[in-house]
Amino acid sequence: MSKVLGIYGGHDCGACLLVDGSVRVMIEEERLNRFKHGRPATARGAHTPGLPLRVLPSLRVPWRSLTYCLRHAGISLDELDAVVISDPMLAELLPMLAPERIMVVAQHHLVHAHTAFWPSGFDEAAVLVLDGDGEAYINGYEAESGYVFTRDAHYEIFKNTYERDADGTHLGLGWMYANISALLGFSSPHSLLDEAGKTMGLAAYGGAEPWLQEPWIASHGYALDFSGFSAWVAKHGLQSEFALDGKSRLGKGEDGVSATAANLAWKVQHELEEALVHLARELRAATGLTKLCLAGGVALNSVANGLLSREKVFDEVFVQPAASDCGQALGLAYMGHVALCKREARPVQIPRAEHVYLGASYSRGHIAALLERSQLAHREYDDESALIAAAAEELAGGGIIGWFHGGSEVGPRALGHRSILAAPTGAQVKDMVNERVKFREGFRPFAPSVLAERAAEIFEVHGDCRFMLTVVRVREPWRERIPAVVHVDGSARLQIVAPEASPRFHALLSRYEEISNVPVLLNTSFNLRGMPIVESPLDALRCFLLTDMRALYLENVRLAAPDPQPWPIRLRPEVAIERHRGRETLLRSSDSGSLVFADPQGRLMAALDGFGAGHSVAQLAQGDSAWAAELTHVARRLLRSGFADARVGELTIGLPR
């Protein structure tokens, strides 16, 4: 039995354990440390038998992920046959008894290619890797690469490298899209990685405009010439005059979307799609192969993936669900397993990916202990069918629920194990989930999950739609029946659910269909805006308590939304309160930025002083129900924004510091 651990230490770092070529467990660091993209600051907190703690400054080793994988498998580092890492500096930080077992693979795009090919189930395929930038070379950084893979060998077909433009702008498909996303305001202060999906969603509201007519990319074989994009940037800049955020003051339409922003989003999406299809055609012509695998962050563009499938450039297309750098640990582990097989002259046997539920499961005992600490009322179900029936009835009645079951999904899509679910049949449901649960922009669409047996009846299915990575058209008769999951252009990012992939989620969809005659649910990731998808039962409970979800289904337990008014709320010590413009109250935090509340009479400012002293909403409202409702809204916003913590039983509820 061979055991290989892949460890990736860049952004979106994590770890993956393979046993005999199959994934035993895989996790992203952000799911454990609760910070987007998950780069840990230190090794502090990592401890497991066989893994001595070394506290070293400024480590980028995903210690929590590494520990999680080993603990789940019940093994230590020295029991591994190989540890595969992306940076030779990491080798000095791993306390292994046999350091010769450490393999270093510093070939970023090749690692992505391995993540795409091996779980596809194909015997041979062309592989296309597209991201912002990978390895750095003398002549620039890699951004687009093509390969041919078989189960015995692989070789490179092409590689596009770029240097920064004269004004410092990064080029390449990934960076072009990231630059425009940042221009639209879709990035955090710390990263350009966050919100390219917002640009993709916004693009459906836009179209061609005279100021966007000139092509940005010229194609010459595999080479992509970004002179047009550079000229556009030189003319318009990437600064204030186009610094939009989807709620821009410029040209809002009836959907509340800036026409200027939407048209710019459409332009960059169109340019990306044209280039992707072109590169795929070039690969097909050069290789003669009929199957294509995709990886790299650009491969998460489900609209472009849908176009590629509809165009039938290749007969079959497989997109790695963990296509971004969150899949690098998987690719490193695959490369280690392949190397061991070749060293021992045995065939490489890696199974097709049937699902992505690769995180660890949590026991009923673990959940019972958590609920005892929370002191929250709940109901346990010994009969799974009764729990599923209760959840389906709640959904059919208009409830929005949290759904937590089994091992967590890898990659950015929640596929029924860490999901927020709702009925898709009400036109207002999308706005309810956006405004009261996810707290995100109203133009962003939600995805449908559908029973595999009825998918083709409702959607124009093209290719592999198991992992919510392909946008398809919704058939006309169904668009009015499931409006909450139909985007403005009649499309949807589809997940097809088969019983063998997720039996409980399939059973829930089936029970909901029996009630409603609709085999579809709205499915969005179990997190809030800017928060990683929940991993543990505690993460799920915290997220649930900060929203207006009706109930949380936590394995065999149902929790109804509790009344937050009795919770003691305490502002964090670094928060300062001040009057602003005479009609607002402003809160400032060195960690979380600022919050502004309308407060013309100053009443809220006095209440916030009460939160500073750890009072509850009930104490401050003193029986005034309208004031209590307003304070509850304020308290939840403070908690969601990292300005305060709440005490719920023995638990502290709030964002991580």
C-alpha positions in Angstrom: 0.0 0.0 0.0 1.5 3.3 -1.1 0.8 6.5 0.8 1.7 9.9 -0.8 1.1 13.3 0.7 1.0 16.4 -1.6 1.6 19.7 0.2 1.2 23.1 -1.6 2.3 26.3 0.1 1.3 29.1 -2.3 -2.0 30.9 -2.2 -4.9 28.5 -1.9 -2.6 26.2 -0.1 -3.6 22.8 1.2 -2.8 19.1 1.5 -3.9 15.9 -0.1 -3.3 12.2 0.9 -3.4 9.5 -1.7 -3.5 5.8 -0.8 -2.8 3.5 -3.7 -3.7 6.2 -6.1 -7.1 7.1 -4.6 -7.7 10.3 -2.6 -8.2 9.4 1.1 -8.6 13.0 2.2 -8.0 16.5 0.8 -8.4 19.9 2.3 -7.7 23.5 1.7 -6.1 25.6 4.4 -8.7 28.3 4.2 -11.4 25.8 5.4 -9.5 25.3 8.6 -8.0 28.7 9.4 -11.1 30.5 8.0 -9.2 33.1 6.0 -9.8 33.3 2.2 -6.9 31.7 0.2 -5.6 30.3 3.5 -2.0 31.4 3.6 -1.0 30.6 7.2 1.3 33.1 9.0 3.0 30.6 11.4 3.2 27.0 12.3 1.6 27.6 15.7 -1.2 25.3 16.5 -0.1 22.3 14.5 0.3 19.2 16.6 -0.3 15.6 16.0 1.5 12.3 17.0 4.5 12.0 14.8 4.5 15.6 13.8 6.6 17.7 16.3 5.7 21.3 16.5 8.3 23.8 15.1 7.4 27.4 15.6 9.1 29.3 12.9 8.3 32.8 11.6 6.6 33.5 8.4 6.0 29.9 7.3 3.8 29.2 4.3 3.4 25.6 5.1 -0.3 24.6 5.4 0.2 23.0 8.8 -3.5 22.7 9.6 -4.2 20.9 6.3 -1.2 18.6 6.7 -2.3 17.7 10.3 -5.9 17.2 9.2 -4.9 14.7 6.5 -2.6 12.7 8.8 -5.0 12.7 11.7 -7.9 11.5 9.5 -5.9 8.6 8.1 -4.3 7.8 11.5 -0.7 7.9 10.3 2.4 10.1 10.9 4.7 11.7 8.4 7.4 9.0 8.7 4.9 6.4 7.6 4.5 8.0 4.2 6.2 6.6 1.1 6.5 10.1 -0.4 5.8 13.7 0.4 5.6 15.9 -2.6 6.1 19.7 -2.3 6.2 22.7 -4.6 9.1 24.6 -3.0 12.5 23.1 -1.9 12.5 25.4 1.1 9.6 23.5 2.6 11.8 20.4 2.8 13.7 21.9 5.7 10.6 22.5 7.7 9.2 18.9 7.6 10.4 16.8 10.5 10.7 13.6 8.6 12.8 10.6 9.7 13.5 9.8 6.0 14.0 13.1 4.1 14.9 11.2 1.0 11.2 10.5 0.7 10.6 14.2 0.0 10.1 15.0 -3.7 10.2 18.6 -5.0 8.1 19.5 -8.1 8.5 23.1 -9.2 6.4 22.9 -12.4 3.2 24.7 -11.7 1.3 24.1 -14.9 2.4 20.5 -15.2 1.0 19.9 -11.7 -2.3 21.5 -12.8 -2.2 19.2 -15.8 -1.9 16.1 -13.6 -4.9 17.2 -11.6 -6.9 17.4 -14.8 -5.9 14.2 -16.5 -5.8 11.5 -13.8 -9.4 11.9 -12.4 -10.9 12.3 -15.9 -10.9 8.5 -16.4 -9.5 9.0 -19.9 -6.8 6.8 -21.3 -5.4 9.7 -23.4 -6.3 13.3 -23.7 -5.2 16.8 -24.6 -4.8 19.0 -21.5 -5.1 22.7 -21.4 -3.9 24.7 -18.4 -4.9 28.4 -18.1 -4.3 30.6 -15.1 -2.8 34.0 -14.0 0.8 32.9 -13.8 2.7 29.8 -12.9 6.4 29.2 -12.9 8.7 32.2 -13.6 11.3 31.9 -16.4 14.0 34.1 -17.8 11.5 35.3 -20.5 8.6 35.8 -18.2 5.9 33.7 -16.4 3.8 30.8 -17.8 0.1 31.6 -18.3 -1.2 29.1 -20.9 0.1 25.6 -21.6 -1.0 22.6 -23.6 0.0 18.9 -23.1 -0.8 15.4 -24.3 -1.3 12.8 -21.5 -1.5 9.1 -21.7 -1.4 6.6 -18.8 2.2 6.0 -19.6 3.7 9.3 -20.6 3.0 13.0 -21.1 4.6 15.7 -23.2 4.3 19.5 -23.7 2.7 20.9 -26.9 3.0 24.6 -26.2 3.6 27.1 -23.5 2.8 30.9 -23.6 4.9 33.1 -21.4 4.6 36.8 -20.8 6.5 39.7 -19.3 4.8 42.5 -17.6 3.6 45.3 -19.9 5.5 48.6 -20.0 3.2 50.1 -17.4 3.5 47.0 -15.1 0.3 45.4 -16.2 0.3 41.6 -16.2 -0.7 39.9 -19.4 -2.2 36.5 -20.3 -5.8 35.3 -20.1 -6.0 34.9 -16.4 -4.4 38.3 -15.6 -6.5 40.1 -18.3 -9.7 38.8 -16.6 -8.3 39.6 -13.1 -7.3 43.1 -14.1 -10.8 43.9 -15.4 -12.4 42.3 -12.4 -10.3 44.5 -10.1 -11.2 47.5 -12.3 -14.9 46.7 -11.6 -14.2 46.6 -7.9 -14.4 42.8 -7.6 -11.3 42.1 -5.5 -10.3 42.3 -1.9 -7.7 44.8 -0.6 -5.3 41.9 -0.3 -5.9 39.9 -3.4 -7.0 39.9 -7.1 -8.0 36.2 -6.7 -11.4 36.7 -5.1 -14.2 37.6 -7.3 -13.7 36.9 -11.0 -17.0 35.0 -10.8 -18.8 38.3 -10.2 -17.5 39.5 -13.6 -18.7 36.4 -15.3 -22.2 36.8 -13.8 -22.3 40.5 -14.6 -21.3 39.9 -18.2 -24.8 38.4 -19.0 -26.2 41.9 -18.5 -23.9 43.6 -21.0 -23.1 43.6 -24.7 -20.9 45.2 -27.4 -20.4 48.9 -27.3 -18.4 51.2 -29.7 -15.8 52.0 -27.0 -15.2 48.3 -26.7 -15.2 47.3 -30.4 -11.4 46.9 -30.9 -10.3 43.3 -30.3 -8.0 42.8 -27.3 -6.4 39.6 -28.4 -4.9 38.5 -31.7 -4.3 34.7 -32.2 -1.3 33.3 -34.1 -1.3 29.6 -33.7 -0.9 29.0 -30.0 0.5 32.5 -29.4 -1.9 35.1 -28.0 -1.0 38.7 -28.7 -2.5 41.1 -26.1 -1.4 44.3 -27.9 -5.1 45.3 -28.2 -5.7 44.9 -24.5 -2.5 46.9 -23.7 -3.6 49.7 -26.0 -7.0 49.8 -24.3 -5.4 49.9 -20.9 -3.1 52.7 -22.1 -6.0 54.7 -23.3 -8.5 54.1 -20.4 -6.3 53.1 -17.5 -7.1 50.7 -14.7 -7.9 53.4 -12.2 -10.6 55.7 -11.0 -12.7 56.7 -14.1 -13.8 53.1 -14.5 -13.5 52.0 -10.9 -17.0 50.4 -10.8 -18.4 47.9 -8.2 -21.5 46.6 -9.8 -23.6 49.2 -7.8 -22.0 52.0 -9.7 -23.5 55.5 -10.1 -22.8 55.2 -13.8 -25.9 54.2 -15.9 -27.8 51.9 -13.6 -30.6 50.0 -15.4 -33.8 48.5 -14.0 -31.8 45.6 -12.5 -29.6 47.9 -10.5 -26.7 47.1 -12.7 -24.3 49.7 -14.2 -24.5 49.5 -18.0 -20.9 50.6 -18.3 -19.8 47.9 -15.8 -21.9 45.2 -17.5 -20.6 46.0 -21.0 -17.0 45.9 -19.8 -17.6 42.6 -18.1 -19.2 41.3 -21.3 -16.1 42.4 -23.3 -13.6 40.6 -21.1 -15.8 37.5 -21.0 -16.2 37.5 -24.8 -12.4 37.9 -25.3 -11.7 35.0 -23.0 -14.2 32.7 -24.7 -12.8 33.4 -28.1 -9.3 32.7 -27.0 -10.2 29.5 -25.1 -12.1 28.1 -28.1 -9.2 29.0 -30.4 -6.6 27.3 -28.2 -8.8 24.2 -28.0 -9.2 24.1 -31.8 -5.4 24.4 -32.2 -4.8 21.5 -29.7 -7.4 19.3 -31.4 -5.8 19.9 -34.8 -2.3 19.3 -33.6 -3.0 16.2 -31.5 -6.0 14.5 -33.2 -7.3 13.6 -29.8 -11.0 13.6 -29.0 -10.9 14.3 -25.3 -9.8 17.5 -23.5 -9.0 18.1 -19.8 -9.0 21.6 -18.3 -7.3 23.1 -15.2 -5.9 26.3 -13.9 -8.0 29.1 -12.4 -9.4 30.2 -15.7 -11.0 26.7 -16.0 -13.5 27.8 -13.3 -15.1 30.1 -15.9 -18.2 27.9 -16.3 -19.7 30.1 -19.1 -16.6 29.6 -21.2 -16.7 25.9 -20.4 -20.3 25.7 -21.5 -19.4 27.4 -24.8 -16.6 24.9 -25.4 -18.9 22.0 -24.8 -21.6 23.3 -27.1 -19.0 24.0 -29.9 -18.0 20.3 -29.8 -14.4 21.2 -30.4 -13.7 18.0 -28.5 -16.1 15.1 -28.0 -15.6 15.0 -24.3 -14.3 17.7 -21.8 -13.4 17.1 -18.2 -12.8 20.1 -15.9 -11.0 19.6 -12.7 -13.4 20.7 -9.9 -10.4 22.1 -7.9 -9.1 23.8 -11.0 -7.4 26.7 -9.3 -4.3 26.5 -7.1 -6.5 24.8 -4.4 -5.9 21.7 -6.5 -2.1 21.9 -6.5 -1.8 19.6 -3.6 -3.8 16.9 -5.5 -1.5 17.3 -8.5 1.6 17.0 -6.4 0.3 13.8 -4.8 -0.6 12.4 -8.2 2.9 13.1 -9.5 4.4 11.4 -6.4 2.2 8.3 -7.0 3.1 8.1 -10.7 6.8 8.4 -9.8 6.6 5.5 -7.3 4.7 3.4 -9.8 7.4 3.9 -12.4 10.2 3.3 -9.9 8.6 0.0 -9.0 7.8 -0.9 -12.6 4.0 -1.2 -12.0 1.1 0.2 -13.9 -0.4 3.5 -12.8 -3.8 2.9 -11.5 -5.8 6.1 -10.6 -9.6 5.9 -10.6 -12.0 8.3 -12.2 -13.3 10.9 -9.9 -16.9 10.1 -9.1 -17.4 12.8 -6.5 -15.5 15.6 -4.7 -16.5 14.9 -1.1 -13.0 14.4 0.0 -13.0 16.1 3.4 -13.3 14.2 6.7 -16.7 13.4 8.1 -17.8 14.4 11.6 -19.4 12.0 14.1 -22.7 12.3 15.8 -20.8 12.4 19.1 -18.8 15.4 17.9 -22.0 17.3 16.9 -23.8 16.3 20.1 -20.9 17.8 22.2 -21.0 21.0 20.2 -24.8 21.4 20.6 -24.5 20.8 24.3 -22.0 23.7 24.6 -24.3 25.9 22.5 -27.3 25.2 24.7 -29.5 25.7 21.6 -32.7 23.8 21.2 -32.6 21.1 18.5 -34.2 17.9 17.4 -32.4 14.6 16.6 -33.5 12.2 14.0 -32.7 8.5 14.2 -34.5 7.8 10.9 -32.7 9.5 7.9 -35.9 9.3 5.8 -37.8 11.3 8.4 -35.0 14.0 8.4 -35.1 14.2 4.6 -38.9 14.5 4.6 -38.7 17.3 7.2 -36.1 19.2 5.2 -38.1 18.7 1.9 -41.3 20.0 3.5 -39.4 23.0 4.9 -38.0 23.8 1.4 -41.4 23.4 -0.2 -42.8 25.8 2.3 -40.4 28.5 1.3 -37.7 27.9 3.9 -34.0 28.6 3.3 -31.9 25.9 5.0 -28.3 25.1 5.8 -27.4 21.5 4.7 -24.4 19.8 6.3 -23.5 16.2 5.6 -20.5 13.9 5.2 -17.1 15.0 4.0 -16.7 18.5 2.6 -16.3 19.3 -1.1 -12.9 20.3 -2.6 -12.9 23.3 -4.9 -15.1 26.4 -4.8 -18.4 24.8 -5.5 -20.8 23.4 -2.8 -22.3 20.3 -4.2 -24.8 19.2 -1.5 -22.6 18.5 1.5 -21.9 22.1 2.6 -24.8 23.9 1.0 -27.4 26.5 1.5 -30.6 25.3 -0.2 -33.9 26.9 -1.2 -36.8 26.1 -3.5 -36.2 27.5 -7.0 -39.8 28.2 -7.8 -40.4 31.7 -6.4 -39.2 34.7 -8.3 -38.4 36.5 -5.1 -36.2 33.6 -3.7 -33.0 34.8 -5.4 -33.3 38.2 -3.8 -34.2 36.7 -0.4 -31.1 34.5 -0.4 -28.9 37.4 -1.7 -30.1 39.9 0.8 -30.9 37.9 3.9 -28.4 35.0 3.8 -25.5 35.5 1.5 -25.4 39.4 1.7 -24.0 39.8 -1.8 -24.8 41.6 -5.1 -28.2 41.1 -6.5 -27.0 40.5 -10.1 -25.2 37.3 -9.2 -27.1 34.1 -10.2 -27.6 31.0 -8.1 -27.1 27.5 -9.4 -29.5 24.6 -9.7 -29.0 21.0 -8.5 -31.1 18.5 -10.4 -31.9 14.8 -10.3 -29.8 13.0 -12.9 -32.9 11.2 -14.2 -34.7 14.4 -15.2 -31.8 16.7 -16.1 -32.2 16.5 -19.9 -35.9 17.3 -19.6 -35.2 20.7 -18.0 -31.7 21.7 -19.3 -29.9 21.6 -22.6 -27.2 19.4 -21.2 -23.8 19.4 -22.8 -20.9 17.4 -21.4 -20.0 16.6 -17.8 -22.3 18.6 -15.5 -21.6 16.8 -12.2 -19.5 19.5 -10.6 -21.3 22.8 -11.4 -18.5 23.8 -13.8 -20.6 24.2 -17.0 -23.2 26.7 -17.8 -26.1 25.4 -19.9 -29.4 26.7 -21.3 -32.6 26.2 -19.4 -35.4 24.9 -21.6 -38.1 27.4 -22.3 -41.0 25.6 -20.6 -39.0 25.5 -17.3 -37.7 29.0 -17.1 -40.9 30.3 -15.5 -41.1 27.3 -13.2 -37.7 27.7 -11.6 -36.9 31.4 -11.9 -34.6 31.6 -8.9 -31.9 29.6 -10.7 -32.3 31.0 -14.2 -29.9 33.8 -15.1 -30.9 36.9 -17.0 -29.8 35.3 -20.3 -31.7 32.0 -19.7 -28.7 30.1 -18.5 -27.8 28.2 -15.4 -24.6 26.7 -13.9 -25.8 23.1 -13.5 -25.1 20.3 -11.0 -26.5 16.9 -12.0 -26.9 14.7 -8.9 -26.7 10.9 -9.2 -27.6 8.6 -6.3 -24.2 6.9 -6.3 -22.3 10.3 -5.9 -24.4 11.7 -3.0 -27.1 9.4 -1.8 -28.5 11.7 0.8 -28.6 14.8 -1.4 -30.2 12.7 -4.2 -32.8 11.5 -1.7 -33.6 15.1 -0.6 -34.1 16.1 -4.2 -36.3 13.1 -4.8 -38.4 13.8 -1.8 -38.7 17.5 -2.8 -39.8 16.4 -6.2 -42.6 14.2 -4.7 -44.0 17.3 -2.9 -43.5 19.9 -5.7 -43.1 18.0 -8.9 -39.9 20.0 -9.4 -36.7 17.9 -9.3 -34.5 21.0 -8.8 -33.2 22.9 -5.8 -31.3 26.2 -5.6 -27.9 25.3 -4.2 -25.3 27.8 -3.1 -22.2 27.5 -1.0 -22.6 27.4 2.8 -20.7 30.6 3.6 -21.2 34.4 3.7 -19.7 36.9 1.4 -15.9 36.9 1.8 -16.0 33.7 4.0 -14.6 30.3 3.1 -17.1 27.5 2.8 -17.8 26.0 6.2 -15.8 22.9 7.0 -16.7 21.8 10.6 -20.1 21.7 12.5 -18.9 24.7 14.5 -18.3 26.6 11.3 -21.7 25.7 10.1 -23.4 26.8 13.3 -21.5 30.1 13.4 -22.5 30.9 9.8 -26.1 29.8 10.4 -26.5 32.1 13.4 -25.3 35.1 11.4 -28.1 34.8 8.8 -31.8 34.6 8.3 -31.9 30.9 7.4 -34.9 29.1 8.8 -33.1 26.0 9.9 -29.8 24.1 9.9 -29.7 20.4 9.1 -26.5 19.2 10.7 -26.1 15.5 9.9 -28.9 13.9 12.0 -30.0 17.1 13.8 -32.3 20.0 12.9 -31.8 23.4 14.6 -34.5 26.1 14.1 -33.3 29.7 13.8 -33.0 30.9 17.4 -33.9 34.3 18.8 -30.6 36.2 19.0 -32.0 38.9 21.3 -30.8 37.2 24.6 -27.2 36.8 23.3 -24.6 39.1 25.0 -23.0 41.1 22.2 -19.5 42.6 22.8 -17.7 45.0 20.5 -14.1 44.0 20.0 -11.6 46.2 21.8 -10.1 47.8 18.7 -13.5 49.2 17.6 -14.0 52.9 17.9 -17.5 54.6 17.7 -18.0 58.2 16.5 -20.7 60.5 14.9 -20.4 61.0 11.2 -21.9 63.9 9.2 -24.3 64.5 12.0 -26.8 61.9 10.9 -24.7 58.6 11.0 -22.8 56.5 13.4 -19.4 55.3 12.2 -17.5 52.4 13.6 -13.8 51.9 12.8 -11.7 48.9 13.3 -8.0 48.4 12.6 -8.7 44.8 11.6 -12.1 45.1 9.8 -12.3 48.6 8.3 -15.3 50.7 8.9 -19.1 50.4 9.1 -21.7 53.2 8.8 -25.2 53.2 10.1 -28.0 55.7 9.5 -28.6 57.2 13.0 -30.3 60.6 12.7 -31.2 60.9 16.4 -28.0 59.3 17.8 -30.1 56.5 19.5 -28.0 53.8 17.9 -24.8 55.3 19.1 -26.0 54.9 22.7 -27.0 51.3 22.0 -23.6 50.6 20.6 -22.1 51.8 23.8 -24.2 49.1 25.4 -22.8 46.5 23.1 -19.4 47.7 24.1 -20.2 46.7 27.7 -21.5 43.3 26.6 -25.2 43.9 26.8 -27.8 41.9 24.8 -30.4 43.2 22.4 -33.1 42.3 24.9 -31.4 44.4 27.6 -31.0 47.4 25.3 -34.5 47.3 23.7 -36.4 47.1 27.1 -39.5 45.6 25.6 -39.7 47.9 22.5 -40.2 45.2 19.8 -39.6 47.5 16.8 -36.3 48.8 18.4 -35.4 45.2 19.2 -35.8 44.2 15.6 -33.6 47.0 14.4 -31.0 46.3 17.0 -31.0 42.6 16.0 -30.3 43.6 12.4 -27.4 45.9 13.6 -26.0 43.1 15.9 -25.9 40.6 13.1 -24.2 43.0 10.8 -21.6 43.7 13.5 -21.0 40.0 13.9 -20.8 39.3 10.2 -18.3 42.2 9.7 -15.9 41.2 12.4 -16.7 44.1 14.8 -18.3 42.1 17.6 -18.7 38.7 19.1 -21.7 37.1 20.6 -21.9 34.6 23.5 -24.2 31.6 22.7 -24.1 29.2 25.5 -20.4 28.4 26.0 -19.6 29.4 22.4 -18.2 32.6 21.0 -19.8 33.5 17.7 -18.1 35.9 15.3 -15.6 36.1 12.5 -12.1 34.8 13.1 -9.6 37.4 14.2 
